[in-house]
Amino acid sequence: MEVGVILATLLLLIVLYLIVRLTLGPLKVLTRFFVHCLIALLVLVGLNFAGFYAGFHLPVNPVSVMGVGILGFPGLILLAFLSYLFI
């Protein structure tokens, strides 16, 4: 093989690697965000089912799900505290 063909192939592989790396990076972040929001939704619904007997209710809407999904357990505590304060 000629040296030019080998160098062109290596350059093409590097460019292809960079394109794949740049496109999959944001997708990984979005996938992780949606998984966290799904888990937050399941936790909120589970707490509402369990809290039904104790008279405890947390709002399940997109804002609360994203808040708990992003902040995690502290977000859940914050949501419960704000729900207790304003309701």
N, C-alpha and C positions, 0 to 999 in steps of 0.2 A: 504494500500500500504506500501511497505517497504521503509525505509529511503534511501536506496541505489538507488532505482528506481527514487525516487523524486529528489535526488541530481544529478543523471545522466541526467534526463530530464531537470533540470535547467541548467546544464553545456552545454547540447546540444543546448538549446535555446540561451544561451549567445554566444556560438560559431557561431551559425547561424546568430544572430544579428550582430556580428562583421564582418562576411563575407559579408553580405548584405550591411552593412555600408561602408566597404572598397571598394566594387565594384561599388556602386552607387555614391560615392563622385566624382570620376573623370568623370563619365558620366554626372553629373550635370554641371560640369565646361565646358565640351565640348559642351553640349547642349546650355548653355548660350552663349558660344563663337559663335556658328553657328547662333543663333538667332540674335546676334548683327551684325554679318557679313551680314545676310540677310537684316536687316534693313538698314545697310550702303549701300548695293547694290541698294535697292529701292530708297534711298535718292539720290545717285549718278545718277541713271538713271533719276529720276524726275528732278534733277537740270540740267541735260543735255537736257532734253526735254524743260524745261522752259528757259534755257540759249541759246537755238538754235536761238531764235529771236533776242537776244542781242549779239550774237557772242561769247558767253561764253561756254567753253567746258572743262570738267574735264575727265581725263583718267579713264576708267572703266576696271580695270584688277585685278587679284587676290591680288597683293601687295597693291594697293590703297584701295581695299575693306577691306582687313584685317587691314590696317592702320587706316582707319576711324572706322572700327568695334571695334578695341581695344581702340583707343584714343577718340572716340566720336566726339563731336562738335569741340574741338581743333584740332583734326586730320583732319577734313574737312577744317578748316581754313588753316592749314599747307599745305594740298594738294593744295588748291586754290592758296596759296602764291607761292609754288614751281612751280606750273603750270604756273603762271604768270611770274616768274623769268626765266624759262628755255624754254618757248615756245613763 
